[in-house]
Amino acid sequence: MRRLLITAVALGLVSIAAAAVSPDVDRALRDSKYVYVQSQRKSGQFGKPAEIWFHWDGKVLWVGTPPTTYRVRRIKAGRPKAHIAVGKSDGPAFDATGEIVHDAAVEKSLMEDYARKYPEGWARFADKFRDGFRTGERVLVRYTPK
């Protein structure tokens, strides 16, 4: 009986963790081409929404971006909070915590998703992403929904 209770609690916690975004936001993330990331300024306010391609793995949102962007500079400065709108700057949104990550498998998955999701633009940018991840001219940012 005790083992059954522990299993039920564990499954409940996993369900809560997986449901970090609402079903509407999850659906929008699966259907949309862009997200609009607002990163936290020194004042604590969020900056202007910046449109960017993204990869949603069902749990966290990933972007590949130059390290010179405000979103990356603010994470490095200890301000990882972000507000992310989906589809349009006033679309369904969620708050997240950003983190710079080095993970070749996720980079590969992101680029494969970009090739499917953005066929009209990917041919122009594929080498820039691939080479950028290798040289550091592009970094991988993971946004974990709160």
C-alpha positions as CSV (number, residue, x, y, z in Angstrom):
1,M,0.0,0.0,0.0
2,R,2.8,2.4,0.9
3,R,4.6,1.7,-2.4
4,L,1.4,2.5,-4.3
5,L,1.0,5.8,-2.5
6,I,4.6,6.8,-3.2
7,T,4.2,5.9,-6.8
8,A,0.9,8.0,-7.0
9,V,2.6,11.0,-5.4
10,A,5.6,10.7,-7.8
11,L,3.3,10.5,-10.8
12,G,1.4,13.5,-9.6
13,L,4.6,15.5,-9.2
14,V,5.8,14.5,-12.7
15,S,2.4,15.7,-14.1
16,I,2.7,19.0,-12.4
17,A,6.2,19.5,-13.7
18,A,5.1,18.6,-17.3
19,A,2.2,21.0,-17.1
20,A,4.4,24.1,-16.6
21,V,2.5,25.9,-19.4
22,S,-1.2,25.9,-20.0
23,P,-2.7,23.6,-22.7
24,D,-3.4,26.8,-24.7
25,V,0.2,27.9,-24.6
26,D,1.4,24.4,-25.3
27,R,-0.8,24.2,-28.4
28,A,0.4,27.7,-29.5
29,L,4.1,26.6,-29.1
30,R,3.4,23.5,-31.2
31,D,1.7,25.6,-34.0
32,S,3.6,28.9,-34.0
33,K,6.7,29.9,-35.9
34,Y,7.9,32.6,-33.6
35,V,8.1,33.6,-30.0
36,Y,8.7,37.0,-28.6
37,V,11.2,37.1,-25.7
38,Q,11.3,39.9,-23.2
39,S,14.3,39.7,-20.9
40,Q,14.7,41.5,-17.6
41,R,16.5,44.9,-17.5
42,K,18.5,46.2,-14.6
43,S,15.4,48.1,-13.5
44,G,13.5,44.8,-13.1
45,Q,11.2,45.7,-16.0
46,F,11.1,43.6,-19.1
47,G,12.6,44.9,-22.4
48,K,10.9,45.1,-25.7
49,P,9.7,41.8,-27.1
50,A,12.2,40.3,-29.6
51,E,10.9,37.9,-32.3
52,I,12.9,34.8,-32.6
53,W,12.8,31.3,-34.1
54,F,12.5,28.6,-31.4
55,H,12.4,24.9,-30.6
56,W,9.8,23.6,-28.2
57,D,10.5,20.1,-26.9
58,G,7.3,19.9,-24.8
59,K,9.0,20.9,-21.6
60,V,11.4,23.8,-22.3
61,L,11.8,26.3,-25.1
62,W,15.2,26.5,-26.8
63,V,16.7,29.3,-29.0
64,G,20.0,29.6,-30.7
65,T,21.2,33.2,-30.6
66,P,24.3,35.3,-30.8
67,P,26.0,35.9,-27.4
68,T,25.8,39.7,-28.0
69,T,22.0,39.9,-27.8
70,Y,20.3,41.5,-24.8
71,R,18.7,38.2,-23.8
72,V,22.1,36.5,-23.4
73,R,23.9,39.5,-21.9
74,R,21.1,39.8,-19.3
75,I,21.3,36.1,-18.4
76,K,25.1,36.4,-18.0
77,A,24.5,39.5,-15.7
78,G,22.4,37.4,-13.4
79,R,19.0,38.4,-14.7
80,P,17.6,35.2,-16.2
81,K,13.9,36.1,-15.9
82,A,12.0,36.3,-19.2
83,H,8.4,36.8,-20.4
84,I,7.7,34.8,-23.6
85,A,4.7,35.5,-25.9
86,V,3.8,32.9,-28.5
87,G,2.9,33.7,-32.1
88,K,2.6,37.4,-31.7
89,S,3.9,39.9,-29.1
90,D,0.5,40.0,-27.4
91,G,-0.2,36.2,-27.9
92,P,-0.5,33.6,-25.2
93,A,2.4,34.0,-22.8
94,F,4.4,32.5,-19.9
95,D,7.2,33.4,-17.6
96,A,10.4,31.5,-17.8
97,T,14.0,31.4,-16.5
98,G,16.7,31.5,-19.1
99,E,20.0,29.7,-19.0
100,I,22.9,29.3,-21.4
101,V,23.5,25.7,-22.1
102,H,26.1,23.7,-24.0
103,D,24.5,20.6,-25.4
104,A,25.4,19.2,-28.8
105,A,22.5,16.9,-28.9
106,V,20.0,19.7,-28.3
107,E,21.8,21.9,-30.8
108,K,21.3,19.1,-33.4
109,S,17.7,18.7,-32.5
110,L,17.1,22.5,-32.7
111,M,18.6,22.7,-36.1
112,E,16.6,19.7,-37.4
113,D,13.4,21.3,-36.1
114,Y,14.4,24.6,-37.7
115,A,14.9,22.9,-41.0
116,R,11.4,21.5,-40.9
117,K,9.7,24.5,-39.4
118,Y,11.4,27.3,-41.4
119,P,12.1,25.7,-44.8
120,E,12.0,29.1,-46.6
121,G,14.8,30.6,-44.5
122,W,16.7,27.7,-43.2
123,A,18.9,27.2,-46.3
124,R,20.2,30.8,-45.8
125,F,21.0,30.3,-42.1
126,A,21.9,26.6,-41.6
127,D,25.7,27.1,-42.0
128,K,25.6,30.2,-39.8
129,F,23.9,28.2,-37.0
130,R,26.1,25.1,-37.3
131,D,29.3,27.1,-37.5
132,G,28.1,29.6,-34.9
133,F,27.5,26.8,-32.3
134,R,31.0,25.4,-33.0
135,T,32.8,28.8,-32.8
136,G,30.8,30.4,-30.0
137,E,29.2,33.0,-32.3
138,R,25.9,31.4,-31.4
139,V,24.8,30.1,-28.0
140,L,22.0,27.8,-26.9
141,V,19.5,29.3,-24.5
142,R,17.1,27.1,-22.5
143,Y,13.9,28.8,-21.2
144,T,12.3,26.8,-18.5
145,P,8.7,27.8,-17.8
146,K,7.9,28.8,-14.3
